[in-house]
Amino acid sequence: MKQDIKNFITNAIKEDIGLQDVSSEACITMDITKKAKVISKEDCIIAGIDIAEKTLNKIDPKIKIKKSKQDGDKIKKNETIMIIEGPIKSILKAERILLNIMQRMSGIATKTNRIKKIISKTNSKILDTRKTTPGFRMLEKKAVKIGGGENHRFGLYDVIMIKENHIKACGGIKNAITKISEYNKNNNYSVIVEVKNIDELKEVLNYTNHINRILLDNFNINKTKKAIKIIKGRIKTESSGNIDENNILEYAETGTDYISLGCLTHSIKSVDLSLYII
């Protein structure tokens, strides 16, 4: 994980700065020391401060950072998040990179926290998905955690998740689960099986000794209630598909254990942050 973050920062710097910041080189003849502050222009849950700090240190170890907030803190409009002091050229090089990171992560954390509050009186937990920005998944999932959600699988490598196309490719649910069980004899992966309807659910329930969770895909509220009654707590459940802030409480109240939301990462509004030289 630490190396992944280092690689991300290195790539972000290469992408934005390249060989040099020609704007600063053209107009700033003396690299004097200046201070700058990062503020939020709206209420939010702040996220990405630690990554921003690592980015600043990578760009120029001479930059000093005084943090007034920590990841996960509630921020009010116009509050100062951190004060940066160092060579002005270095600060300007870092400006857009650190703002991009913090704005997106804070947007995700804020939305996650808002949705979590909606279902706070239930036992359901919020999960993210793999519907993330290429190259940014690690930080987007980190932001979900900061906002109070939980992470689903990180990729195709850490959980066996059997979806509709896997079932079709294997020739049915029984064949798919049989092959998974054989594969897992020499491995120890958690197994999630997606079902599209009540008939598939009933079939999967014959194999609860071989799987860890059933995903109810695109079940409406009534079908979800029916499914939960059929399952009777024999296995963990996850609801997914067409769930948002408007209907998530109804799903949570059915008793489903997890609710996965692609909207936590694929369609969020970044928080408006700014950096000002002072």
Secondary structure, 3 states (H helix, E strand, C coil): CHHHHHHHHHHHHHHHHCCCCHHHHHHCCCCCEEEEEEEECCCEECCCHHHHHHHHHHHCCCCEEEECCCCCCEECCCCEEEEEEEEHHHHHHHHHHHHHHHHHHHHHHHHHHHHHHHCCCCCCEEECCCCCCCCCHHHHHHHHHHCCCECCCCCCCCCEEECHHHHHHHCCHHHHHHHHHHHHHHCCCCEEEEECCHHHHHHHHHHCCCCCEEEEECCCHHHHHHHHHHHCCCCEEEEECCCCCCCHHHHHCCCCCEEECCHHHHCCCCCCEEEEEC
